[in-house]
């Protein structure tokens, strides 16, 4: 007779509070090393106690478990409750915090600007900004890679998403947003997100400075929304204009508060993440001659005046982007879910209150799915297709990132422009390791490059 008893999750034994907090700090400063050490010790799926010892967190990374999580009914798993750490950043109306019908409404309103013909209109914006940022580069120019990519991605958001062109409000938002985001750009800064007791509103503390900058950003965004409502322009194609024109099933538009929270959500979801992915991709292209040679051959076959949509369909460029997001996914886990009703996942019985953590990083490093998982090998994505439970850089289920297509489009256009125009080399030959930046991981600022040749003039 086959046993139907539930499987038992492995995990560290019960430990004192101080030891759990020590592990929490290790995860803060060395996130990838921490989850890999636990996976080696306890297996694919494992349970840990949270620092407060009141709730358990279960990491899942097998395709079977991830499929069960991403296809679970809303009454079984709550994604909004699992994302409360983001409330102070994006506001209570942000799509990642919403549940049920409210989440479905916002998702339906947000999806159209990121698909179809709308993408074509953003291509020229991305190419133009890339050209502006790199216009002064010449042979001998040295640059820090991630900051350069951040400059591109932030300007893309300000123009394509917020709809702002050069001017006072554009410059104010660019500077204030950069300062606000940089406050969480180190493990120490990230502590204020993971440890709410540090969120003190005194003006001289890091959290106090964040609140001041957040208010400055809010004032600028609400002023822009107010101006748009008083001076409507049907010819605008930026995402803010499309969101303001959108109506739900009952004919209702988004409120000012909803627009503000969704704009901030898109900023956090699309700025640091895309910049870090671009930095990693450029690192692999420059440091691996075979990959660079194959990519250049594919690019040169298109000629100098390739259409953005044609560039986006290049198979090896696509594979480069996919492998970049596999090896070091910017978000190491998908949005956590909180169990609402008893549920069975991959044979494990979970009780209400348990936090379910779908591990993107561990899923992407399963040797049974990706042979030699630590090697950067774009060809693997040309040789086979992966299921959404094996490859999930943008999360999964109804919480999959709505800007996934836009992010990949931006990556391809920026990489095409930079790699086709500049020959580059690494300034420091030492391997670059990922570090924590807020809720994501990114290459360190030690990643610097030197322009060793300019193939042809920048046309932007």
C-alpha positions as CSV (number, residue, x, y, z in Angstrom):
1,X,0.0,0.0,0.0
2,X,1.4,3.4,-1.0
3,X,1.7,5.8,1.9
4,X,-0.2,9.1,1.6
5,X,1.3,10.8,4.6
6,X,2.7,14.3,4.0
7,X,6.4,14.8,3.4
8,X,8.5,16.5,6.1
9,X,10.3,19.7,5.3
10,X,14.0,19.9,6.3
11,X,15.4,23.0,7.9
12,X,17.7,24.3,10.6
13,X,16.8,23.2,14.1
14,X,15.2,25.6,16.5
15,X,17.8,28.2,17.5
16,X,17.9,31.2,19.9
17,X,16.5,34.5,18.7
18,X,20.0,36.0,18.4
19,X,21.2,33.2,16.1
20,X,18.2,33.6,13.8
21,X,18.9,37.3,13.6
22,X,22.5,36.6,12.8
23,X,21.3,34.4,9.9
24,X,19.0,37.3,8.9
25,X,22.0,39.6,8.8
26,X,24.0,37.1,6.7
27,X,21.1,36.9,4.2
28,X,21.1,40.7,4.1
29,X,24.8,41.0,3.3
30,X,25.4,37.7,1.4
31,X,22.0,36.7,0.0
32,X,23.1,34.2,-2.6
33,X,25.7,32.5,-0.4
34,X,23.1,32.2,2.3
35,X,20.3,30.5,0.3
36,X,22.9,28.3,-1.5
37,X,24.3,27.1,1.9
38,X,20.8,26.3,3.1
39,X,19.9,24.5,-0.1
40,X,23.1,22.3,0.2
41,X,22.2,21.5,3.8
42,X,18.5,20.9,3.6
43,X,17.6,20.2,-0.1
44,X,15.5,21.7,-2.8
45,X,12.6,22.7,-0.5
46,X,13.3,23.7,3.1
47,X,11.8,25.5,6.0
48,X,13.4,28.3,8.1
49,X,12.1,30.2,11.1
50,X,11.8,34.0,10.7
51,X,13.7,36.2,13.2
52,X,10.5,36.9,15.1
53,X,10.0,33.1,15.5
54,X,6.2,33.6,15.0
55,X,6.0,32.5,11.4
56,X,7.8,29.9,9.3
57,X,9.1,30.6,5.8
58,X,9.4,27.8,3.2
59,X,11.7,28.0,0.2
60,X,10.6,26.2,-2.9
61,X,12.5,25.7,-6.2
62,X,11.4,22.5,-7.9
63,X,9.3,23.0,-11.1
64,X,6.5,20.9,-9.5
65,X,6.3,23.1,-6.4
66,X,6.5,26.4,-8.4
67,X,3.7,25.3,-10.6
68,X,1.6,24.5,-7.6
69,X,2.3,28.0,-6.1
70,X,1.7,30.0,-9.3
71,X,-1.5,28.2,-10.1
72,X,-3.0,28.2,-6.6
73,X,-6.3,29.9,-6.1
74,X,-6.4,33.4,-4.5
75,X,-8.2,32.1,-1.5
76,X,-5.3,29.7,-0.8
77,X,-2.3,32.0,-1.1
78,X,-2.1,35.7,-0.5
79,X,0.6,37.6,-2.4
80,X,-0.5,41.0,-1.2
81,X,0.0,40.1,2.4
82,X,3.5,38.8,1.6
83,X,4.6,42.1,0.1
84,X,3.9,44.5,3.0
85,X,7.7,45.3,3.2
86,X,7.1,47.4,0.1
87,X,4.2,49.5,1.5
88,X,6.4,52.4,2.6
89,X,8.1,52.5,-0.8
90,X,5.2,52.2,-3.2
91,X,2.1,53.1,-1.2
92,X,-1.0,51.1,-0.4
93,X,-2.5,51.3,-3.9
94,X,0.5,49.7,-5.7
95,X,-0.5,46.6,-7.7
96,X,1.8,44.3,-5.8
97,X,0.0,44.9,-2.5
98,X,-3.5,44.5,-3.9
99,X,-5.7,41.3,-3.6
100,X,-8.6,39.8,-5.5
101,X,-10.8,42.1,-7.6
102,X,-8.8,45.2,-6.8
103,X,-5.6,43.5,-8.1
104,X,-7.4,42.2,-11.2
105,X,-8.7,45.8,-11.9
106,X,-5.3,47.4,-11.7
107,X,-3.6,44.7,-13.7
108,X,-6.1,45.1,-16.5
109,X,-5.5,48.9,-16.5
110,X,-1.8,48.5,-16.5
111,X,-1.2,45.8,-19.1
112,X,-2.1,47.5,-22.4
113,X,0.7,50.1,-22.4
114,X,3.4,47.4,-22.2
115,X,2.3,45.3,-25.3
116,X,1.7,45.5,-29.0
117,X,2.3,48.6,-31.0
118,X,2.9,50.7,-27.9
119,X,6.3,49.1,-27.6
120,X,7.3,50.4,-31.0
121,X,6.8,54.0,-29.9
122,X,9.2,53.5,-27.0
123,X,12.1,52.1,-29.2
124,X,13.2,55.5,-30.5
125,X,13.1,56.9,-26.9
126,X,15.4,54.1,-25.6
127,X,17.8,54.5,-28.6
128,X,17.9,58.3,-28.2
129,X,18.7,58.2,-24.5
130,X,21.4,55.6,-25.0
131,X,23.0,57.8,-27.6
132,X,22.9,60.8,-25.3
133,X,24.5,59.0,-22.4
134,X,27.3,57.6,-24.5
135,X,27.8,60.6,-26.9
136,X,31.0,61.8,-25.2
137,X,32.6,58.3,-25.1
138,X,35.7,57.9,-27.1
139,X,38.8,55.7,-27.2
140,X,40.3,55.8,-23.7
141,X,37.0,56.7,-21.9
142,X,36.6,54.8,-18.6
143,X,33.2,54.4,-17.0
144,X,31.5,52.6,-14.0
145,X,29.1,50.3,-15.7
146,X,26.1,50.1,-13.3
147,X,25.8,53.9,-12.8
148,X,25.9,54.4,-16.6
149,X,23.2,51.8,-17.0
150,X,21.2,53.5,-14.2
151,X,21.4,56.8,-16.0
152,X,19.9,55.2,-19.1
153,X,17.1,53.3,-17.3
154,X,16.0,56.2,-15.2
155,X,15.8,58.6,-18.1
156,X,13.8,55.9,-20.1
157,X,11.3,55.8,-17.2
158,X,11.1,59.5,-16.9
159,X,10.3,59.9,-20.6
160,X,8.5,56.7,-21.6
161,X,6.6,56.1,-18.3
162,X,6.3,59.5,-16.7
163,X,6.2,61.3,-20.0
164,X,8.6,64.0,-18.9
165,X,11.0,65.7,-21.3
166,X,13.9,68.1,-20.5
167,X,12.9,70.8,-18.1
168,X,12.8,71.9,-14.5
169,X,10.4,69.1,-13.3
170,X,12.3,66.5,-15.3
171,X,15.6,67.5,-13.7
172,X,14.1,67.8,-10.2
173,X,12.6,64.3,-10.5
174,X,15.7,62.8,-11.9
175,X,17.9,64.1,-9.0
176,X,15.4,63.4,-6.2
177,X,14.5,59.9,-7.5
178,X,18.2,59.0,-7.7
179,X,18.9,60.2,-4.2
180,X,15.8,58.4,-2.8
181,X,16.8,55.1,-4.5
182,X,20.4,55.3,-3.6
183,X,19.4,55.4,0.0
184,X,18.7,51.6,-0.2
185,X,21.7,50.9,-2.5
186,X,23.8,49.0,0.1
187,X,23.1,46.2,2.6
188,X,23.1,48.8,5.4
189,X,20.5,50.9,3.5
190,X,18.4,47.7,2.9
191,X,18.3,47.1,6.7
192,X,15.6,49.9,6.9
193,X,13.3,47.8,4.7
194,X,13.9,44.5,6.4
195,X,13.8,45.8,10.0
196,X,10.7,48.1,10.5
197,X,11.9,49.1,14.0
198,X,14.6,51.2,12.2
199,X,12.0,53.2,10.4
200,X,12.1,56.3,12.6
201,X,10.9,59.6,11.2
202,X,13.6,61.8,12.6
203,X,15.0,64.0,9.9
204,X,18.6,63.3,10.5
205,X,18.3,59.4,10.2
206,X,18.5,57.6,6.8
207,X,14.8,56.8,7.1
208,X,14.0,60.4,7.8
209,X,15.9,61.5,4.8
210,X,14.1,58.9,2.7
211,X,10.7,60.3,3.9
212,X,11.8,63.8,3.0
213,X,12.8,62.7,-0.5
214,X,9.7,60.6,-0.9
215,X,7.6,63.7,-0.1
216,X,9.5,65.8,-2.7
217,X,8.9,63.1,-5.3
218,X,5.2,63.0,-4.4
219,X,4.9,66.7,-4.7
220,X,6.4,66.6,-8.2
221,X,4.3,63.6,-9.4
222,X,1.0,65.1,-8.1
223,X,1.9,68.4,-9.8
224,X,2.4,66.6,-13.1
225,X,-0.9,64.6,-12.7
226,X,-2.7,67.8,-11.8
227,X,-1.3,69.6,-14.9
228,X,-2.3,66.7,-17.1
229,X,-5.9,66.6,-15.9
230,X,-6.2,70.4,-16.5
231,X,-4.6,70.3,-19.9
232,X,-5.4,66.9,-21.5
233,X,-3.5,66.0,-24.7
234,X,-4.9,63.0,-26.6
235,X,-1.7,62.9,-28.7
236,X,0.5,61.8,-25.8
237,X,1.8,58.1,-25.9
238,X,3.6,57.9,-22.6
239,X,2.5,55.4,-20.0
240,X,1.1,58.0,-17.6
241,X,-1.1,59.4,-20.3
242,X,-2.4,55.9,-21.2
243,X,-3.1,55.2,-17.5
244,X,-5.0,58.4,-17.1
245,X,-7.1,57.6,-20.1
246,X,-7.8,54.0,-19.0
247,X,-11.2,53.0,-17.6
248,X,-12.1,49.9,-15.7
249,X,-15.2,47.7,-16.4
250,X,-17.4,50.3,-14.6
251,X,-16.0,53.2,-16.6
252,X,-14.0,54.6,-13.7
253,X,-10.5,56.1,-14.1
254,X,-7.6,55.7,-11.7
255,X,-7.5,58.2,-8.8
256,X,-4.6,60.5,-8.3
257,X,-3.4,58.3,-5.4
258,X,-3.6,55.2,-7.6
259,X,-1.7,56.8,-10.4
260,X,1.0,58.0,-8.0
261,X,1.4,54.5,-6.5
262,X,1.5,52.7,-9.8
263,X,4.1,55.2,-11.2
264,X,6.3,54.6,-8.1
265,X,5.8,50.8,-8.5
266,X,6.9,51.0,-12.1
267,X,9.9,53.0,-11.1
268,X,11.1,50.5,-8.5
269,X,10.3,47.6,-10.7
270,X,11.9,48.9,-13.8
271,X,14.8,51.2,-12.9
272,X,17.3,49.4,-10.6
273,X,16.4,46.0,-12.0
274,X,16.9,46.9,-15.7
275,X,20.1,48.8,-14.9
276,X,21.6,45.8,-13.1
277,X,20.6,43.4,-15.8
278,X,22.2,45.6,-18.4
279,X,25.4,45.8,-16.4
280,X,25.6,42.0,-16.0
281,X,24.9,41.5,-19.7
282,X,27.6,43.9,-20.8
283,X,30.0,42.3,-18.3
284,X,29.5,38.8,-19.9
285,X,29.7,40.2,-23.4
286,X,32.9,42.0,-22.8
287,X,34.6,39.3,-20.7
288,X,33.7,36.3,-23.0
289,X,35.2,36.6,-26.5
290,X,33.1,33.8,-28.0
291,X,29.8,35.3,-27.0
292,X,30.9,38.8,-28.2
293,X,32.0,37.5,-31.6
294,X,28.7,35.6,-32.1
295,X,26.7,38.6,-31.1
296,X,28.6,41.1,-33.3
297,X,28.2,38.8,-36.3
298,X,24.5,38.7,-35.7
299,X,24.3,42.5,-35.3
300,X,26.4,43.3,-38.3
301,X,24.2,41.2,-40.5
302,X,21.4,43.8,-39.9
303,X,23.4,46.8,-41.1
304,X,23.5,50.3,-39.5
305,X,19.8,51.3,-39.7
306,X,18.1,48.4,-38.1
307,X,14.5,48.9,-37.0
308,X,14.0,48.5,-33.2
309,X,11.5,45.7,-33.6
310,X,13.9,43.8,-35.9
311,X,16.7,44.2,-33.3
312,X,14.4,42.8,-30.7
313,X,13.9,39.6,-32.7
314,X,17.6,38.7,-32.9
315,X,17.9,35.2,-31.5
316,X,21.4,35.3,-30.0
317,X,20.8,38.8,-28.5
318,X,17.6,37.3,-27.0
319,X,19.6,34.3,-25.6
320,X,22.2,36.7,-24.1
321,X,19.5,38.5,-22.2
322,X,17.8,35.3,-21.1
323,X,21.1,33.8,-19.8
324,X,21.9,37.0,-18.0
325,X,18.6,36.9,-16.2
326,X,19.1,33.2,-15.4
327,X,22.6,33.3,-14.0
328,X,22.1,36.2,-11.7
329,X,18.3,37.0,-11.6
330,X,17.9,40.5,-10.3
331,X,15.1,39.4,-8.0
332,X,16.4,36.3,-6.3
333,X,12.8,35.2,-5.3
334,X,9.4,35.8,-6.7
335,X,6.8,37.6,-4.6
336,X,6.3,35.7,-1.3
337,X,2.9,34.2,-0.7
338,X,1.2,33.8,2.7
339,X,-0.9,30.6,3.2
340,X,-4.6,31.5,3.9
341,X,-6.0,28.0,3.9
342,X,-4.3,24.7,4.5
343,X,-2.6,23.7,1.2
344,X,-0.4,20.9,-0.1
345,X,2.6,21.9,-2.2
346,X,4.8,19.2,-3.7
347,X,3.6,16.8,-1.0
348,X,4.2,19.2,1.9
349,X,1.2,20.2,4.0
350,X,1.4,23.9,4.9
351,X,-0.7,25.6,7.6
352,X,-2.2,29.1,7.5
353,X,0.3,31.9,8.2
354,X,3.3,30.1,6.6
355,X,5.2,32.3,4.2
356,X,5.9,30.6,0.8
357,X,9.0,31.8,-1.0
358,X,9.4,30.8,-4.7
359,X,13.2,30.9,-5.2
360,X,14.1,32.1,-8.7
361,X,17.8,31.8,-8.0
362,X,17.7,28.2,-6.9
363,X,15.3,27.3,-9.7
364,X,17.7,28.8,-12.2
365,X,20.7,26.9,-10.8
366,X,19.2,23.4,-10.8
367,X,21.7,21.2,-12.5
368,X,19.1,18.7,-13.7
369,X,17.5,21.6,-15.7
370,X,20.6,23.7,-16.5
371,X,23.8,21.6,-16.9
372,X,26.8,23.5,-15.6
373,X,24.5,26.1,-14.0
374,X,27.4,28.5,-13.0
375,X,28.6,28.9,-16.6
376,X,27.3,31.7,-18.8
377,X,26.1,29.8,-21.9
378,X,23.5,31.6,-24.0
379,X,23.3,28.6,-26.4
380,X,21.2,26.7,-23.9
381,X,18.2,29.0,-24.8
382,X,18.7,28.3,-28.5
383,X,18.8,24.5,-27.9
384,X,15.6,24.2,-25.9
385,X,12.6,26.0,-24.4
386,X,12.0,26.1,-20.7
387,X,8.7,26.0,-18.9
388,X,7.6,29.0,-16.8
389,X,8.3,26.9,-13.7
390,X,11.9,26.3,-14.8
391,X,12.7,29.8,-16.0
392,X,11.0,32.6,-14.2
393,X,13.1,35.8,-14.0
394,X,10.0,37.9,-13.8
395,X,8.1,35.8,-11.3
396,X,5.0,33.8,-12.2
397,X,1.3,33.4,-12.1
398,X,-0.9,36.5,-11.9
399,X,2.0,38.3,-10.2
400,X,4.4,38.0,-13.1
401,X,6.0,41.4,-13.8
402,X,3.7,43.3,-16.2
403,X,6.8,45.2,-17.6
404,X,8.7,42.0,-18.6
405,X,8.4,42.7,-22.3
406,X,9.4,46.3,-21.9
407,X,12.4,45.4,-19.8
408,X,13.7,42.9,-22.4
409,X,13.0,45.3,-25.2
410,X,15.0,48.0,-23.4
411,X,17.9,45.6,-22.7
412,X,18.1,44.5,-26.3
413,X,18.1,48.0,-27.8
414,X,20.7,49.4,-25.3
415,X,23.0,46.4,-25.8
416,X,22.7,46.6,-29.5
417,X,23.6,50.2,-29.6
418,X,26.6,49.9,-27.2
419,X,28.1,46.7,-28.5
420,X,27.8,47.7,-32.1
421,X,29.4,51.1,-31.6
422,X,32.1,50.6,-29.0
423,X,34.9,48.2,-28.4
424,X,35.3,47.8,-24.7
425,X,37.5,46.0,-22.2
426,X,37.4,45.4,-18.4
427,X,39.4,47.7,-16.3
428,X,39.7,45.2,-13.5
429,X,40.3,41.6,-14.4
430,X,39.1,40.2,-11.0
431,X,35.8,38.4,-11.2
432,X,32.7,40.5,-10.3
433,X,30.4,39.2,-7.7
434,X,26.8,40.2,-7.0
435,X,26.0,42.4,-4.0
436,X,22.8,43.4,-2.5
437,X,21.1,46.6,-3.6
438,X,17.9,47.1,-1.7
439,X,15.6,44.2,-2.5
440,X,17.7,43.1,-5.5
441,X,21.2,41.9,-6.3
442,X,23.5,43.7,-8.7
443,X,27.2,43.8,-9.8
444,X,29.3,45.9,-7.6
445,X,30.6,49.3,-8.6
446,X,34.0,47.7,-9.1
447,X,32.7,46.8,-12.5
448,X,34.4,49.4,-14.7
449,X,35.1,49.4,-18.4
450,X,37.3,51.2,-20.9
451,X,36.4,52.1,-24.4
452,X,39.2,50.8,-26.6
453,X,37.7,51.7,-29.9
454,X,34.7,53.4,-31.6
455,X,33.3,51.5,-34.6
456,X,31.4,54.5,-36.0
457,X,30.0,57.8,-34.8
458,X,27.0,58.0,-32.5
459,X,24.0,59.1,-34.6
460,X,21.7,60.1,-31.7
